[in-house]
Amino acid sequence: MVKVLAIVGSPRRENTYRLIETVMGTINRGRKDVTAELIRLSDLKINHCNGCEDYCEKTGECKIQDDMQKLYPKLRETDVLIIGTPTYFWNVSGLIKDFIDRSLPLYYTKALKDKLGASVSVAGADGHNQALAGVSSFLQLQGMKEAGSVAVVRGEEPVGKAELKMAKVLGDRIVSQLS
C-alpha cells in the first residue's frame, strides 16, 4: 500500500486547499493501492521550534509536546509528501514555516530521505512567489525526490479550471513516479 500525506498550510479551505484536494483525488483515481490523508495545519496546535540546544539532533525526537507529535509517525510512514501553501509576504505561510522548522528531527534521522515530495503554492496578484522555492528547499534538504510542483497566481479570483488542470497534471506525474 502506498501512503500519501498532504499538508495544507492555509487557514482557509479555498485556493490552496482545492488544489491539494485535486492532486490527491487524481492520485486516488490513478492508483488503487493508495491511502491518502490530507492534514490542515490550521486544525492543529504546532508551536514554534525553540532551538532547545539540539535535543532533536541528539535524540532524533522533539521534546515539544504538541500536535506535531501526531504528525511525526505519519511523516515517517508516508511514501509521498505533498505540501501546499499560500504565499504570504512572498514566502510560505507561518503554518508551513513552523511545520518545516519542527521537522528537524526527521532531518537528523533521515526519515524522509528518498521519499517522493511535491509542492503547491498560490500567490497573490503581484505574482511574487518564493514559497515554492522554500518548499523545494525543504524537500531537497530532507533528501526527498521532487515529483513536481504547481505555482498559481490568483489575486482575488478563486482557482479555476486551468489551475485545477495543473493540479491534476501534478497528481498524474506523482502516480507515474510511483509505478
C-alpha positions as CSV (number, residue, x, y, z in Angstrom):
1,M,0.0,0.0,0.0
2,V,1.3,3.4,-1.0
3,K,0.8,6.1,1.6
4,V,0.3,9.7,0.5
5,L,0.2,12.6,3.0
6,A,-0.8,16.1,2.1
7,I,0.0,19.0,4.4
8,V,-2.0,22.2,3.8
9,G,-0.6,25.4,5.3
10,S,-3.6,27.7,4.6
11,P,-6.0,28.7,7.3
12,R,-8.9,28.6,4.7
13,R,-10.5,25.9,2.6
14,E,-10.1,27.9,-0.7
15,N,-7.4,28.0,-3.3
16,T,-4.5,26.0,-1.8
17,Y,-6.9,23.5,-0.3
18,R,-8.8,23.0,-3.5
19,L,-5.6,22.5,-5.5
20,I,-4.3,19.9,-3.0
21,E,-7.7,18.1,-3.0
22,T,-7.4,17.9,-6.8
23,V,-3.9,16.5,-6.6
24,M,-5.0,13.9,-4.0
25,G,-8.1,13.0,-6.0
26,T,-6.1,12.4,-9.1
27,I,-3.6,10.2,-7.2
28,N,-6.5,8.2,-5.7
29,R,-8.1,7.7,-9.2
30,G,-4.7,6.8,-10.7
31,R,-3.7,4.1,-8.2
32,K,-6.0,1.7,-6.3
33,D,-3.3,0.8,-3.8
34,V,-3.1,4.3,-2.2
35,T,-4.1,5.5,1.2
36,A,-4.2,9.3,1.2
37,E,-4.6,11.7,4.1
38,L,-5.0,15.5,3.9
39,I,-4.0,17.4,7.0
40,R,-4.8,21.1,7.5
41,L,-2.2,22.6,9.8
42,S,-4.7,25.2,10.9
43,D,-6.6,22.4,12.7
44,L,-3.6,21.6,14.8
45,K,-1.6,23.3,17.5
46,I,2.0,23.4,16.5
47,N,4.4,25.5,18.4
48,H,7.5,27.3,17.1
49,C,10.8,25.5,17.3
50,N,12.5,26.8,20.4
51,G,16.1,25.8,19.5
52,C,16.4,23.7,22.6
53,E,20.1,23.1,22.5
54,D,19.9,20.4,19.7
55,Y,17.7,17.9,21.6
56,C,16.4,16.6,18.3
57,E,19.9,16.2,16.9
58,K,20.9,14.1,19.9
59,T,17.8,12.0,20.3
60,G,16.0,12.1,16.9
61,E,12.9,13.3,18.7
62,C,11.4,16.7,19.5
63,K,10.7,17.4,23.2
64,I,7.9,19.9,22.5
65,Q,4.6,18.2,23.3
66,D,2.0,19.5,20.8
67,D,0.2,18.2,17.8
68,M,3.4,17.9,15.8
69,Q,3.9,14.7,17.8
70,K,0.9,13.3,15.9
71,L,2.5,14.1,12.6
72,Y,5.9,12.6,13.1
73,P,4.7,8.9,12.7
74,K,2.7,9.8,9.7
75,L,5.6,11.6,8.1
76,R,7.9,8.6,8.8
77,E,5.5,6.2,7.3
78,T,4.4,8.1,4.2
79,D,5.8,7.4,0.7
80,V,4.7,10.7,-0.8
81,L,4.6,14.1,0.9
82,I,2.7,17.0,-0.7
83,I,2.9,20.4,0.8
84,G,0.5,23.2,-0.1
85,T,1.0,26.8,1.0
86,P,-0.5,30.2,0.2
87,T,2.2,32.9,-0.4
88,Y,2.5,35.3,2.5
89,F,5.0,38.1,2.1
90,W,6.4,36.3,-1.0
91,N,7.1,33.1,1.1
92,V,5.5,30.2,2.8
93,S,2.7,30.7,5.3
94,G,3.6,30.8,9.0
95,L,1.9,27.4,9.5
96,I,4.2,25.8,6.9
97,K,7.3,27.6,8.3
98,D,6.6,26.2,11.8
99,F,6.0,22.7,10.3
100,I,9.3,22.9,8.4
101,D,11.2,24.1,11.4
102,R,9.7,21.4,13.6
103,S,10.7,18.7,11.0
104,L,14.3,18.9,12.2
105,P,14.2,15.5,14.0
106,L,13.2,14.0,10.6
107,Y,16.2,15.6,9.0
108,Y,18.6,14.2,11.7
109,T,17.2,10.7,11.4
110,K,16.9,10.9,7.6
111,A,13.3,9.7,7.9
112,L,12.2,11.4,4.7
113,K,15.2,10.6,2.6
114,D,14.4,9.2,-0.9
115,K,10.6,9.7,-0.4
116,L,8.7,11.5,-3.1
117,G,7.8,15.1,-2.5
118,A,5.7,17.7,-4.3
119,S,4.5,21.3,-3.7
120,V,1.6,23.6,-4.5
121,S,1.7,27.3,-4.0
122,V,-0.8,30.1,-4.6
123,A,0.4,33.7,-4.9
124,G,-1.4,37.0,-4.9
125,A,-1.9,39.3,-7.9
126,D,1.6,40.7,-7.7
127,G,2.9,37.3,-8.7
128,H,5.8,37.2,-6.4
129,N,6.1,33.7,-5.1
130,Q,9.2,32.5,-3.3
131,A,7.0,30.0,-1.4
132,L,7.7,27.3,-4.0
133,A,11.4,27.7,-3.6
134,G,11.0,27.5,0.2
135,V,9.2,24.2,0.0
136,S,11.6,22.9,-2.7
137,S,14.5,23.7,-0.4
138,F,12.8,21.8,2.4
139,L,12.3,18.7,0.2
140,Q,15.9,18.9,-1.0
141,L,17.3,19.3,2.5
142,Q,15.3,16.3,3.7
143,G,16.8,14.3,0.8
144,M,13.5,13.8,-1.0
145,K,12.9,13.3,-4.7
146,E,10.8,16.1,-6.1
147,A,7.9,14.9,-8.2
148,G,7.0,18.4,-9.3
149,S,5.1,21.5,-8.3
150,V,2.3,23.8,-9.2
151,A,2.6,27.6,-8.8
152,V,-0.5,29.7,-9.3
153,V,-1.0,33.4,-9.3
154,R,-4.6,34.3,-8.4
155,G,-5.1,37.7,-6.8
156,E,-8.7,37.9,-5.6
157,E,-10.1,35.3,-8.0
158,P,-10.6,31.7,-6.9
159,V,-8.7,29.0,-8.7
160,G,-10.4,28.0,-12.0
161,K,-10.4,25.2,-14.4
162,A,-6.9,25.9,-15.7
163,E,-5.3,25.8,-12.3
164,L,-7.2,22.7,-11.3
165,K,-6.0,21.1,-14.5
166,M,-2.4,21.9,-13.4
167,A,-3.1,20.2,-10.1
168,K,-4.4,17.1,-12.0
169,V,-1.2,17.0,-14.1
170,L,0.8,17.1,-10.9
171,G,-1.3,14.2,-9.5
172,D,-0.7,12.2,-12.7
173,R,3.1,13.0,-12.5
174,I,3.2,11.6,-8.9
175,V,1.3,8.5,-10.0
176,S,3.7,7.9,-12.9
177,Q,6.7,8.2,-10.5
178,L,5.1,5.6,-8.1
179,S,4.9,3.0,-10.8
